Amino acid sequence: MRLIKFQSLILTNSILLISVFMAIINQWYLLFEVLVSLVAFFGNIISIIVFIQDKRLRKVTNFYIISLSFADLLVGLIGIPSAIFIKIGVPRTSFSQCLTIVSLLVAFCTISILNLVAVSLDRFWAILYPLNYHRRMSSKFILLPQLLDNLSNQLIKISIF
């Protein structure tokens, strides 16, 4: 009988210890998410402001970088706070609010990833065709990946909603 009470006491204390440990991890996770959101927001705001103010940076290839900065700004401003709200369980009663928050998170992260693909393709073409690259890269050519990016984002949003 004493052995059963002792085992029960150990199990209860273990569960209590694990729950306290998980609560501490959740607090650190939320703090880290807030820090990432702030760094993403201010870092991308700075890069957009510098691009707007410095005319030497307004080259055709830098528009990919600014598009990526704007997408990451949206992730830092809306996406990460949405993930924090989901983690703390803010939309408890409304399924549509929860679905909207998750959909925004998925859409903004996808936009950011597709912008990274556009930047990578731009750098790939610059390395693969170094002599023809500047002739090929015009403002019209830049619009093609941007339009494909926006079209795919719209399709993702339509499929989510």
N, C-alpha and C positions, 0 to 999 in steps of 0.2 A: 504494500500500500504506500509506504514511504517512497519507494522507488518510482511509482507512478506519479506521485505528487511532485517529486523532484524533476522528473522528465517533463511534466506539464509546466513547471516553473521555468525550466530551461527553454522550452519551446516558446512560451509567452515572452520571455525576455529577448529571445532571438528575433521574434517578429517585431517587437517594439524597437529593437536596435536597427533592424533593416528599414523600418518605416521612417525612423529619424534620419538615417543615412540617405534615404531617397529624398526626403524633404530638403536636406542640405544640398544635394546634387541638383534638384529642381531650382533652388534659389540661385545657385551659381550659373546654371544654364540660362535662366532668364536674364541675369546680369550680363552674361556674355552676349546674348542676343541683343540686348539694348545697346551694348558697346559696339557691336558690329553694325547695327543700324545707324548709329550716330556717325561712325567713321565712314560708312558708305555714303551717307547723305552729304556730309561736309566735304569729303574728298571729291565727290562727283560735282558738287556745286562749284568748288574751286576750279576744277578742270573746265567746266562749261563757261565760267566767267572769264578765265584766261583765254579761252578760244574766242570768245566774243570780243574781247578788248584788244587782242594782239592780231593785227591783220596779217602778219607773216605766217601765222599758223593756219590760215584759211586756205589750205591746199586741199585738193580733191580727196586725197587719201585720208586726211584727218577727219573728214566727215563721218567715216566709219567709227573713229574713236569717240567722237561726240555723240553719235547715235548710241554707242555702247555706254557712254557715261550717263546719258539720259535714261536708258533702260535700267541701269544699275541704281540710278537715283530713285526711280519708281520702286525698285525692289527694296531699297533702304527706307523709303518713306512710307510705302504701303504694304509691301510684301512681308517684311520681317515683323512689323507690328501685328500684322494679321496672324502670323505664326505664333507670336506671343499670346495673342488673344485666344487662339485655339488651345494653346498649352495650358492656360489658366482656366479655360472653359467658360469664356464670356457668353457666347451665344448658346445658353443652356436650353432654352425652350423653343427656339425657332430653327427648324431644319433649313429653311430657305436662307437665313442669314449665315448659318454655318457653311452651307454650300457655296454661297456667294464669296465668302472670305477665302475658302479653299480654292475656288476657281480663280480668284484674283491672284492668289499666291502662285498657282500653276502657270497662269498666263504671263505674269511678269517675269518669272524665272525662265520660261521658254523664250520670251522676247530677248532676254539677256543672253541666253545660250546661242540663239540664232544670230545675234549681233557678233558674238565671239567667232562664229563660223564665218561670217562675212569678213571680219578683220583677218582671220587666218587665210581665207582665199585671196584677199588682197595682197597680203605679204607673200603668199605662194606665187602669185602671178608676178610680183616684183622680182622675186628671186629667179623664177623660171624664164622670164622674158625681160632681162634687164635693159636691153637696148630699145625694145618696143613698148615698154611699160608706160612711159610718160605720154606717148602718142595715143595709146589705147585708153588711158584713164582720162576721161573727160567727165563733165558734170552729167551728161546723158548716160554714160556707162555706169556711173555711180548709182543712178536711180534704179537700175535693174535689180541689183541685190536688195536695195531698200524696199522696192515694191514687192519683191518675192517674200521678204521678211514680213512686211505688213500683211500681205495676203495670207501667209501661213498663220500669222497671229490671229487674224480674223477667223480663219477656219477653226483654229483651236478654241477660240471663244465661243463660236457657234456650237461646236461639238460639246463643250462643257455645259452650256446653258440649254 
